[in-house]
Amino acid sequence: MPSLKEIKGRIASVDSTRKITSAMKMVASAKLRKAQTHVEQFLPYQKQLMNMLDRYLSSDTEEFSSPLAETRDMKRVAIVAVSSNSSFCGAFNSNVIRLVLETIQKYHALHCEIEVYPIGKKVEETLAKSIIPVEKKGSYISLMDKPNYEEARDIADGLVADFLSKKIDKVELIYNHFKSMGIQIPTKEPFLPVILSKNENNVRTAIDYIVEPDRKTLLNTLLPKSLRAKIFAVILDSAAAEQAARTVAMQIATDNAGDLMDELTLQYNKQRQQAITSELLDIIGGSEALK
């Protein structure tokens, strides 16, 4: 049985941990509000851009083809994997890393060469330890700390250039989607080749657009813009999901520390009462022996 001094030391240690996790929760909560603001500011632009492209494709009976929509045999696959740079966010990183490894194994079984764009320190460290041969394309640790459109645009442009030059045949995005404070969904989405199928929901509202200089030029301009916006939206989405996961994890840790402190305090009071009772019995026994 631990002594009173040991229990008191454990109470002080748990109290110190509770203060740290509580502070980390407040910091994560503040970062979450900032991340949500960025998502709310950028998402309408990205959605409107996609809607405009979708409605425009549905407005014409002619089929539009693009090199970015070319489907070919998969020999080399690129994966853009988004994780966080730090821990203390529950299963946030383990979920997305598991999905990344499963995807790598699937394509490896199909004898595809794999290259990964790791956005985040945790997924980059995992790839360095992977036994499956994977080519790491760059390092984007800073992008998760401070998401910026310019770096996301460069990643998208690099992927588009490699796809058009047939250095890669397919691109997939893997990240955590922020659904709510307590729910972050590991998500895998195709990026290239793009899907140019018409949306049946827009057939009734199709508009006969007047386009200058011509339809092909406009669509060839909109497609790269939509791909750049998609990459940046995914990074912002994952950043918000990370802070939500960390806020919840630190709240749970703070609550657990409080429960442990209550248990230790109860144990300390019980042992202290037992020690006082034992001392009183010794005194009474000694006084009785002197009579």
SVG drawing of the C-alpha trace seen along z (x, -y; Angstrom):
<svg xmlns="http://www.w3.org/2000/svg" viewBox="-36 -36 48 44">
<polyline fill="none" stroke="black" stroke-width="0.4" points="0.0,0.0 1.5,-3.4 2.3,-5.8 0.5,-9.1 3.5,-11.0 3.4,-8.9 -0.3,-9.5 0.1,-13.2 2.9,-13.3 0.6,-11.5 -2.2,-14.0 0.2,-16.9 1.4,-15.2 -2.1,-14.5 -3.2,-18.0 -0.3,-19.4 -1.2,-17.1 -4.9,-18.3 -3.7,-21.9 -1.7,-21.1 -4.4,-19.2 -6.9,-21.9 -4.6,-24.6 -4.1,-22.5 -7.8,-22.1 -8.3,-25.9 -5.5,-26.4 -7.0,-23.7 -10.5,-25.3 -9.1,-28.7 -7.3,-27.2 -10.5,-25.3 -12.5,-28.5 -9.8,-30.0 -9.7,-26.9 -13.5,-26.9 -13.4,-30.6 -10.9,-29.7 -13.1,-26.9 -16.3,-29.0 -14.5,-31.7 -13.0,-29.4 -15.7,-26.7 -18.4,-29.0 -15.8,-29.8 -14.9,-26.2 -18.5,-25.1 -19.5,-27.8 -16.6,-27.0 -17.6,-23.3 -21.3,-24.2 -20.5,-26.6 -18.4,-23.9 -21.1,-21.3 -23.9,-23.4 -22.0,-24.5 -21.2,-20.9 -24.9,-20.1 -26.0,-23.0 -24.6,-21.6 -25.6,-18.5 -22.0,-18.1 -19.6,-15.9 -16.5,-17.7 -13.2,-15.8 -10.1,-16.8 -6.6,-15.3 -7.3,-15.6 -10.2,-13.2 -8.2,-10.5 -8.6,-7.1 -5.7,-4.7 -4.1,-1.6 -2.6,-2.2 1.2,-1.8 2.0,-4.7 -0.3,-6.1 0.1,-9.2 -1.5,-9.6 -1.9,-12.9 -2.0,-12.0 -2.9,-14.6 -2.2,-14.1 -1.2,-16.4 2.3,-17.5 1.7,-16.7 0.0,-14.1 -2.5,-14.4 -5.5,-14.3 -6.9,-10.9 -7.3,-8.5 -7.0,-11.4 -3.6,-10.3 -3.9,-6.6 -7.2,-6.5 -5.9,-8.3 -2.5,-6.5 -4.3,-3.1 -6.3,-4.2 -3.1,-5.3 -1.3,-2.0 -4.4,0.0 -4.5,-2.0 -0.7,-1.6 -1.0,2.2 -4.0,2.4 -2.0,0.7 1.1,2.6 -0.8,5.8 -1.8,4.5 2.0,4.0 1.7,0.2 4.5,-2.1 3.4,-4.4 4.4,-8.0 3.1,-9.8 2.8,-13.5 2.9,-13.6 1.2,-16.7 1.9,-16.4 4.7,-15.1 3.0,-12.0 2.2,-10.5 5.8,-11.4 7.3,-9.6 5.1,-6.5 6.2,-6.4 9.9,-6.5 9.3,-3.3 7.1,-1.5 8.4,1.8 6.5,1.3 8.6,-0.6 7.1,-4.1 8.5,-7.2 8.1,-10.3 7.5,-13.4 8.6,-16.4 7.9,-17.4 4.9,-19.7 5.1,-19.8 4.7,-23.6 1.5,-23.4 -0.4,-21.9 0.7,-24.5 -0.1,-27.4 -2.3,-26.3 -1.7,-28.6 -3.2,-28.6 0.2,-29.2 1.7,-25.9 -1.5,-24.0 -1.6,-25.4 1.9,-24.2 1.1,-20.7 -2.0,-20.6 -0.1,-22.1 2.7,-19.5 0.2,-16.6 -1.6,-18.0 1.7,-18.3 2.8,-14.8 -0.6,-13.4 -0.6,-15.2 3.0,-14.0 1.8,-10.5 4.3,-10.2 1.4,-9.2 -1.9,-7.6 -4.1,-8.2 -4.2,-10.5 -6.1,-10.0 -6.6,-12.3 -6.7,-10.8 -7.6,-12.9 -9.9,-13.4 -13.2,-15.1 -14.5,-17.4 -18.2,-16.5 -18.7,-17.7 -16.8,-18.3 -16.8,-14.7 -16.8,-13.1 -13.9,-13.2 -14.3,-10.8 -11.3,-9.2 -12.0,-10.0 -10.5,-8.8 -11.4,-10.7 -10.3,-10.5 -8.5,-13.6 -7.2,-12.7 -8.5,-11.8 -11.4,-14.2 -14.9,-13.0 -16.7,-15.0 -20.1,-13.3 -23.1,-15.5 -25.2,-16.0 -28.8,-15.0 -30.0,-17.3 -28.9,-20.3 -30.6,-19.2 -33.9,-21.0 -32.0,-24.2 -29.6,-24.1 -28.8,-27.5 -27.7,-28.4 -24.5,-30.2 -22.8,-32.6 -19.1,-32.0 -16.1,-34.0 -13.6,-33.2 -14.9,-29.6 -16.3,-26.7 -13.2,-24.6 -10.9,-27.4 -13.2,-28.2 -13.4,-24.6 -9.7,-24.1 -9.3,-27.2 -11.9,-26.2 -10.7,-22.6 -7.2,-23.5 -8.7,-26.1 -11.2,-23.6 -8.3,-21.1 -6.3,-23.8 -9.3,-24.8 -9.9,-21.1 -6.4,-20.5 -6.6,-23.7 -10.1,-22.8 -8.9,-19.3 -6.1,-20.8 -8.4,-23.3 -10.9,-20.6 -8.2,-18.4 -6.8,-21.2 -10.2,-21.9 -10.7,-18.2 -7.4,-18.0 -8.2,-20.8 -11.6,-19.3 -10.1,-15.9 -7.5,-17.5 -10.1,-19.6 -12.2,-16.5 -9.1,-14.4 -7.8,-17.1 -11.3,-17.4 -11.4,-13.7 -7.9,-13.7 -8.9,-16.6 -12.0,-14.8 -10.0,-11.6 -7.4,-13.5 -10.2,-15.0 -11.7,-11.6 -8.3,-10.2 -7.7,-13.1 -11.0,-12.4 -10.0,-8.7 -6.6,-9.6 -8.0,-12.2 -10.5,-9.7 -7.7,-7.1 -5.5,-9.7 -8.3,-10.7 -9.0,-7.1 -5.4,-6.2 -4.9,-9.4 -8.0,-8.6 -6.7,-5.0 -3.3,-6.4 -4.9,-8.8 -7.1,-6.0 -4.1,-3.7 -2.2,-6.4 -5.1,-7.1 -5.4,-3.4 -1.7,-3.3 -2.0,-6.2 -5.0,-4.8 -3.3,-1.4 -0.2,-3.0 -2.2,-5.0 -4.1,-1.9 -0.9,0.0 0.4,-2.7 -2.6,-2.5"/>
</svg>
